[in-house]
């Protein structure tokens, strides 16, 4: 009876080569099956149904549209630091349309 000694590194090499060969066979089979196949000649019918769409402009004459109020624009929040007449420093936040509105309001106070 003969004993064959194969090193573990050699086994790993052979196993790795077998796995790589199987992967390459799989990829080549997919390539041949997908990229080289031609579409089948079937009956190709173009189906286009013209949709019936009606646009009603009666909404522009409705009372709901005529009585709508404009939406107020969003206000920004500004932080301020002022020195009062007493010499005290005061900080806070204020919501307004612009920085000029905040300045006008604070100067008026």
C-alpha positions in Angstrom: 0.0 0.0 0.0 1.4 3.3 -1.0 1.1 6.6 1.0 0.9 9.8 -0.9 1.9 12.9 1.0 0.3 16.1 -0.2 1.1 19.3 1.7 -1.7 21.4 3.1 -0.6 24.3 1.0 -0.8 22.2 -2.1 -4.4 21.1 -1.1 -5.4 24.7 -0.6 -4.0 25.7 -4.0 -5.9 22.9 -5.8 -9.1 23.7 -3.9 -8.7 27.4 -4.8 -8.0 26.6 -8.5 -11.1 24.3 -8.6 -13.3 27.1 -7.1 -11.9 29.7 -9.6 -12.4 27.3 -12.5 -16.0 26.7 -11.5 -16.7 30.4 -11.1 -15.2 31.1 -14.6 -17.3 28.4 -16.1 -20.4 29.9 -14.5 -19.6 33.4 -15.6 -18.9 32.2 -19.2 -22.2 30.3 -19.2 -24.1 33.3 -18.1 -22.3 35.5 -20.6 -23.2 33.1 -23.5 -26.8 32.7 -22.3 -27.5 36.4 -21.8 -25.4 38.4 -24.1 -25.4 36.2 -27.1 -29.1 35.3 -27.1 -31.3 37.0 -29.6 -34.9 38.1 -28.9 -37.6 35.7 -30.0 -39.8 36.7 -32.9 -43.2 37.0 -31.4 -46.2 39.0 -32.4 -45.5 42.5 -31.3 -48.6 44.5 -31.1 -48.5 48.2 -30.2 -51.3 48.8 -27.8 -52.0 52.5 -27.3 -55.3 53.5 -26.0 -55.9 57.2 -26.4 -57.1 58.3 -22.9 -60.1 60.5 -22.7 -59.1 63.5 -20.6 -61.3 66.4 -19.9 -60.0 69.5 -18.3 -62.7 71.5 -16.6 -62.0 75.2 -16.2 -65.1 75.7 -14.0 -63.0 75.8 -10.9 -61.8 79.3 -11.8 -65.4 80.6 -11.6 -66.1 79.1 -8.2 -66.7 81.2 -5.1 -64.1 79.2 -3.1 -61.3 80.4 -5.5 -62.6 84.0 -5.6 -62.8 84.3 -1.8 -59.3 82.9 -1.1 -57.0 84.9 1.2 -53.3 85.2 0.3 -50.9 83.1 2.5 -48.8 85.1 4.8 -45.1 84.6 4.1 -43.0 82.8 6.7 -41.2 84.9 9.2 -37.6 84.4 10.1 -36.3 84.3 13.6 -33.6 86.8 14.4 -31.5 87.1 17.6 -30.6 90.5 18.9 -28.4 92.1 21.6 -29.1 95.6 22.7 -27.9 98.0 25.4 -30.8 99.8 27.1 -30.7 103.4 28.2 -29.9 102.1 31.7 -26.7 100.6 30.4 -28.0 97.0 30.7 -27.3 94.5 28.0 -30.4 92.6 26.8 -30.5 89.7 24.4 -33.5 87.9 22.8 -35.1 86.5 19.7 -37.7 88.0 17.5 -39.7 86.8 14.5 -40.0 89.2 11.5 -39.9 89.4 7.8 -36.5 91.0 7.6 -33.7 92.4 9.8 -34.8 95.9 9.0 -38.2 95.2 10.6 -36.5 94.0 13.7 -34.3 97.1 13.9 -37.3 99.4 13.4 -39.3 97.6 16.1 -36.4 97.7 18.6 -35.6 101.3 18.0 -39.2 102.2 18.5 -39.1 100.4 21.9 
